[in-house]
Amino acid sequence: MKTRNEPAALSAKTLRAAFYARNHGAYALSVLATALTQALLLGISWILMELMNAISGEAGAKSLENLALMIAVYLLLFTLVSLLSRAVQPRFLRTAMEQYKALVLEKLMGKSLASFEREPTSAYLSALSNDAAVIEGDYLEAEFQIIGNLLDFCGAFLLMLYLSPLLTVVVAVLTVLPMAASMGVGRRLEPLERQVSEDNASFTAALKDCLSGFSVVKSFRSEGAFLRLLSDRNGALEERKQQKRRLRLSVSMVSIAAGLLAQFGVFFAGVWMVQSGRNITVGTVIAFVNLMNCIVSPISELPGLLTARRAAVGLLEKMANLLCQNSDRGGLSVPPRLEQGIRLSDVSFRYEAGREVLHGVSAAFEAGKCYAIVGSSGCGKSTLLHLLRGGAADYQGSITYDGAEGRDISNASLSDLVASIQQTVFVFNATLRENVTMFRDFPEEDVAAALRMANLTGLVADRGEGCLCGEGGAGLSGGEKQRIAIARSLLRRAAVLLVDEATAALDAETAYQVSSDLLNLLGVTRIVVTHTLEKALLVRYDQILVMKDGAVVETGTFDTLMAEKGLFYALYTVAQ
């Protein structure tokens, strides 16, 4: 049965929605706690006004007993609101970032092999580390600061209007223009934040290359060259971060200057109104001076917060674009079994324009049989396996699995159908069992059968399934790593097993044993790229395909090809 699956679209809006999904309660309570906190902060100005009116002997001033009770109730409420904020806001932030990263990782893991191999992993490392920290601070945490500042600003103005409309007009005139100026400076922050992210990805890529190829660096004594490369990338990153810090400081300085101008202006206007008998008390002026903190803080903080938030949104858009690039194309869902076989018809492929790697390749692989692909280095053997495992869809010609065109099959279905073993097997720093099961749950009898068929029972008997393999499989031999790869494929019961030079780095005895293990497998279609031309192994393949210059030039059994005395005969003779 074949059905068509289409990939879901992804946007920055979808990523933002992940912050709040199943997190609405914590968010609502966090906003409530923020609003109550700001209301209580505004209450300080009212308390100060009442205290100053009592000190100056204004008519109708409250008694000391009433003032003491007011302060006590205020402190109790502030304590309760602080406890609420402490309980809900960290919970919201934790869930928001957990869900955001889970969505990103889900979309990342949903990419096809072809998609992922065309992209730099450093971009994802930077996006999930540096960029995620920026998003958490400048988007999520800043959201509550922005809400608080806006409530502060609006609440202060409303209270000012209630206390003295005339003095409130003075406040409005003194604050609008400076705020607009600081917002203008802050617009330059968003592109700078993107540049910091790109420079961080560049530095991360260089660092990853250096650490991954450390043995090569040491062998060629290139430590100085790589140190200069890393220093240059790090210097560029830190220079860009310095520019960002300077711009943020500029925004802050402009905002603070605007706030001070407004605060001093309101103070002098209030003094003038008291002295000229404008029906305003000293307590009201003091309340206005204190409320100006609720005006000044938003003026100084909001421009930076809003521009930083826009920059964080830019990082979300960058992540969405990154995940959408080369995304899973969707396609047909096919059963994870092969009943007829794989057929290639006039397949041609090029990695880049003007450089064709495969030319008109046609071949047939019957289900359950074992095939060897041989040829000199660079003849297209690995590229052919790359296409068979779905590594690219932009080939010419046709590759069908039981009649279904490969480029039309969904990546998930093709992954269920085809497994691959390469020369370098990635082994996680986990137990032997976890490396075989790839951290999934399988029935005990299935795991035992896979270990047995992959000839890992000796290792299990000596060290146990719970033995740690070490970083990169440092605690295993090359043959043991290859057998782990075989066991993985057997355990998930892939119908097709592609093997690309899996024994090239092994000693002769181990290479022979691993190759023999592959040939002994039953019920699996095996296509093996091999450089090992040993008669005892080659005679066991159902068919051998000989490649030259990107084309299949000979096909047949070992005896047939030797009798023809063509290219295979020459390759075999030279190898002996």
Secondary structure, 3 states (H helix, E strand, C coil): CCEEECCCCCCHHHHHHHHHCCCHHHHHHHHHHHHHHHHHHHHHHHHHHHHHHHHHCCCCCCCHHHHHHHHHHHHHHHHHHHHHHHHHHHHHHHHHHHHHHHHHHHHHHCCCHHHHHCCCHHHHHHHHCHHHHHHHHHHHHHHHHHHHHHHHHHHHHHHHHHHCHHHHHHHHHHHHHHHHHHHHHHCCHHHHHHHHHHHHHHHHHHHHHHHHCHHHHHHCCCHHHHHHHHHHHHHHHHHHHHHHHHHHHHHHHHHHHHHHHHHHHHHHHHHHHHHCCCCCCHHHHHHHHHHHHHHHHHHHHHHHHHHHHHHHHHHHHHHHHHHHCCCCCCEEECCCCCCCEEEEEEEEEEEECCEEEEEEEEEEEECCCEEEEEECCCCCHHHHHHHHCCCCCCCEEEEEECCEEHHHECHHHHHHHEEEEECCCCCCCCEHHHHHHCCCCCCHHHHHHHHHHCCCHHHHHHHCCCCECCHHHCCCCHHHHHHHHHHHHHHCCCCEEEEECCCCCCCHHHHHHHHHHHHHCCCCEEEEECCCCCHHHHCCCCEEEEEECCEEEEEECHHHHHHHCCHHHHHHHHHC
